[in-house]
Amino acid sequence: MSRIEEIISQEKDKLYIHEYAFMKSNTVIFSDEVRMLCNKNVCGMYGTSWACPPAVGSVEECKNRCNDFENAFMFTSLAKLKKKYDVAEWRETRLLHESITEKVARIFRDEFKESLTLSTEGCNLCEKCTYPEKPCRFPNRMFPATESFGIMVIQQAPLCNIKYNNGTNAITYFSMIFF
Ligand code: SF4
C-alpha cells in the first residue's frame, strides 16, 4: 500500500469519506455529453466563475490537464436527507462536502508537489466571483466541478466499485483528485 493510500485508509472515517477508489488517470472517462449540459446552462453556473466553462477550457484541454497526472482518486460523501425536496438542506449538505474536499485536497497537497482537485457543481466561495476581470482569489480552494471537466461520474463510479446512488433519501457527492 502506498503512503497516500495508507493515510486515506486511516483518515477515511474522520473525514466522513463514504467510499473511495484509486485509479490511473488514463482510465477516467471524459465525454462531451456532460459538457453539453454545462453549455445549456442547466445548473445556471455557466460563465459565472473560474470553476466552470468556458473558463476551465475545452473538454480536450481538461482531459489533457488531468492526464498530466499519473494517478487519480475518487471519493464520495453521503448526505442523508430529512426532507426529499429541501433546497436549503441540499445547499447545506453540498457545503459540507466542499469542506470535506478541502481537507482531502490538503492531504494530497502535503504529499505531492502538484495535484488537481475537482468537486461538485462549481465554485461559490466568494460573494462575487472575480471572473472574468481578475484572477481567482483562492486558487487552492477553488475546485472545478467534475462535470465541467467532462467526467461522467455516473459511468466512472461503477468502474471504481463506488455506488452512484445510495437510496431515495440520500445524496451522494463526488470529488476527484489527480496527482
Ligand atoms: S474562489 Fe472566488 S474568485 Fe475563485 S472561482 Fe471561486 S468565487 Fe471565483
Boltz pocket constraint, residues with backbone or C-beta under 6 A from the ligand:
constraints:
  - pocket:
      binder: B
      contacts: [[A, 48], [A, 49], [A, 50], [A, 51], [A, 123], [A, 124], [A, 125], [A, 126], [A, 127], [A, 128], [A, 129], [A, 130], [A, 131], [A, 135], [A, 136], [A, 137], [A, 138], [A, 139], [A, 141], [A, 142]]
      max_distance: 6.0
